[in-house]
């Protein structure tokens, strides 16, 4: 009788960060779970592929000619074949034993489509601020899930059920990179899959310092793209109007607005509003982010566009 294959594989998308990738692979290949690791190389022009071949011959590489952003993770999930898939970035890895614990939780909870881990940052293992927000999620907790239901997570701290991820379509093509996690959480929830925060599963993240201006514009753009794709139209219009007001004086808002307008026709074409029960939970999470309950106009927006 053949022994079963590994339950959890690791998919890691990277581009032109060979040295940082090497550190991540040192940790991932030393895990006691011995997960298969698949690198999706997003068109690197440095020595990434040569480094992996020389130092980590057991690691498989799926090489792309161009940068596919977050869609590279979709390609990796399709290719790796394990029933559960943990994501890492080239500056992150999993704590020893974390993937075994994730597999236990996914085995025990058939509706769990995505597990959001606790993320520890840097060599001093500081808790990522998102941990506390997820632990206090106002979306509630279902009896058949191991933790609070959430609509946010860090991709480098997520483990997915492969079938659920592919059924939901993976990361959305309109959101190239940055803030892609929320839209995936919406889509999993809309299909009946649970997304839970499970702090007993731990990922480590060692991000390099980077300029934030360009990323801030991308994150704001992508948040609004997700709003137009899934949230009530009055809410999307109101938030876009707010960005338009800012754009006259703020170059970051101006860049975000330009990126949104270029993608808005496609977002409207691909629009698929959330079911009412998911929208209600999403509004409670919005209120948590704003530090208050949903504003009156946003409560009203939900009653339209059904």
N, C-alpha and C positions, 0 to 999 in steps of 0.2 A: 504494500500500500504506500503510495507516495505521500510524503509529508506536505501539509498545506503550505502555500507560498506566504510571503510576508503580508500582513494585513495593511500596513501603512507604507506608502512610498513618499518620497520628498521631491517636489518640483520646485526648481529655483530658476527664475528668469534673471538674466544678467546682460550687461553691455559695457564693455571697455573698462572693467574694474577688476582686472586679473588678480592683483595683489590682495585686495579685500576679499575677493572670492576664494582665494586659497585659504585664508583664515577660516572662513565659514565652512569650507569643505573639510578642513582638519577636524573641526568639531563634529560635523554631521557624519563623517565616515568612522568616527570613534564611538558613536552611540552604541550602547549595549544591544539595542533592538536590531541593529544592522539593517536599516531600511535601504531599499534601492533608492538611489539618488539620480534624478534626471535633470541635467542642465539644459535650459532652453536659451541658446545664445542669440540675442537680438542684434545680429549683424555687427559683432565686435570687430574693431580694426586694430586692437592691440594683440597681445600674445595670449589671450584667454584660452583659445582652443589648444594651443601647444602646451600651455601650462597644465591644463586638465589631463591631456593625454600623457604627459610625462610624469606628473606627480600623483594623479588619481586615476589610474587606468581602469579601475572598477566602476567609475562614474560614466554613465552614458551621456552623450551630448546630442541634442537635437539642434542643428545649426540653421539659422535663418539668414538670408542675405540682407534683410532690412529689419529695422526696428519695428516690432509689432506691439510694443507697449504691453499693457496688461493682457492682451489677447495671447501673448506667448504662454501665459499660464494655462489658458484653455487648451492650447496645443499640447502642453505637457501632460495635462490630465487625461486627454484622449490617448496619449502614447504610453503612459506608464503602466496602466492596466491593474494596479492594486485596487481593492475595494474602497480604501480610504486614502486620501492624499493630503499631506501636510505641505503648506507653502513655506518657503524660506526666501529671503532676499540675499544678495551677496554681502550683506552686513548683518546677517542674523542666523541663528541656529536654535536648536531645541535642547532643553535640559535633559540629561540622561534620565530615562524612564518616562518622559513626558508622552512619547508616542505610544508606548504600551498602555498608559493610562487612557489616552484618547481612544485607542481601539476598544478598550473595555467599556467606556462610556457609549461609544457608537454601537457596539454589540448589544448593549443593554437597553438602548432607547431607539426603537425602530424608526421613529419619526424625526430623529435628530439628523438634519441635513448638513449643518455646519456648527462646528464647535469653535468658539472664540476663546483663546487662551489668555492667561495673565501674561503681560509683557514686562520684562525687566530690562532697563536701559543702562548701557555702559558697564565699565568694569566694576563700579560700585553697586550695580544691580538696583538702581532706583526704580520704583514702580512708575510705569508710564501713567500719566494723568488719566488716560482713557480707562484704566482699570476701575477706578472708583465710579466713573460714570456708568460703566456697564454693570457693575455690581448693584447700583441703585436704579437700574432701568425701570421706568414707569410703565413699560409694556406688560409687566406682570410675569407670572411663572405658571406654566401649565403642568399638570400632574404627571404627564408622560415625558417631561423633559428634565434634564439634570441640573439646570440652572436658569436664571432669569432670561426671558426672551429679549433679544437685542436687535437693533437695526444698524449697528455700527461695529466695526472691528478693524484690526490691522491685518492686512493680508499676510504679513510675515508671521502672524500669530494665529493662523487659522488652519483647521483640519476639516476637510469636507468629505462627505459621502460621495463617492465618484458618480454614482447613478443620479443622485439628486442634483449635483452640480451640472451635469450634462443635460438633465431634463429642464433645468431652469435656463439653460443657454450660456452658463458661465458668465464671465465679465463682458459687459456690453461693448460693442464695437464703437459706439459714439463717444465713449469715455476712454480715450486712449490711455491715460495714466493719471492717477491722482484722484482720490475720493471714489474710486470705482466700487468700493466695498458696500456702501449703503444700497446702491441699486441692486446688487446681487442679493443682499439680505431681503429687500422688498420682494424680489422675484421668487426667492425660495419660500417666503412666507405666503405669498399669493397662491402658490401651488400646494400649500398645506404642509410644507416642511418646517421643522423647528430650527431656529438659530439661537443658541444658548451660550452664555458666558460661563466658563468652567475654570475657575482660578487654580484648581489643582493641577492643571496642565500649564506648563510654563515655557515660554519662548524667551530667548535673549536677543536684544537688538542693540547694535553698536553703530549708530549712524554717524557718518562723517559730517562735520560742520559744512553748511552749504548756504549760498545766498537764498533768501526766502521770497524776494519780490516776485520773480517769475512764477514760482510755485503757488504763491498766494492767488495770483490771477487765474491760474489753471484750476485750482481748487474751487474758486468761486464760480468760474465758468461751468465746471462739471457738476457742481451742486444744482445749478439752475437747469442744466440739461436733464439731470435726473428728475427734477421737478416737472418739467414739461413732458417728460416721458411717462410719468406715473402718477403725479399728484393732480388735484383738481385744477382746472384751467384758471379760475379766478385767483387762486393762490399763486400759480406760476406767473400770471400776468402782474400781480401786485409786487411780487419779489423782483421781477424784471424791471418794473417801473422804478423801484427803489434803486436798483443798480444804475439805471439810466440817469437818475438824478445825481448820483455820485460821480458818474463818468465825466461830468463837466469840469470837475476840480481834482479828480484823483486818477493818475495814470494807471494804477493797478485796476481800478474799476473799469476804466476805458478799455484796457486790454481784455479783461474778462468779458465785457459786453461785445467786443468785436468777435471774439471766439465763439460766443453763444450765438450771435446772429448768423454766423457762417454755417452753423450746424442746426439751426432751428427748423428749417424745412424738413430735414431728415428726422428730427425728433418728433415733429408733428405727424409725419408719415408713419413712424414706428410706435406711436403713442398707444399705451395699453394701461388705462387707469387701474389702480389698486382696488381690490374688493373692499366693500365698506368696513369690514372688521379690521382689515390691515391698515386702511387709512386712519381709522380711529386710533389704533395703537401708534401709528407714525406721528400723529398730531401730539400725542402725549410725550413722545420722545422729543419732538420739536420744542415743546414747552420746557423740558428739562434743559435743553441746550440754551434756551433763551433765559433760563433762570426763573420761569414763571409758567403758568398754564398757558394754553393756546390763546392768542389774542382774539378778540371778538370777531374781527373780520375773517380770521382764518377758520374759526368755528363755522361761520356762515358759508365760507367757500366750500366746505365739505358737502353741504346740502345740494350743491349744483354739480353738473358734469358727471352724471351717473350713466 
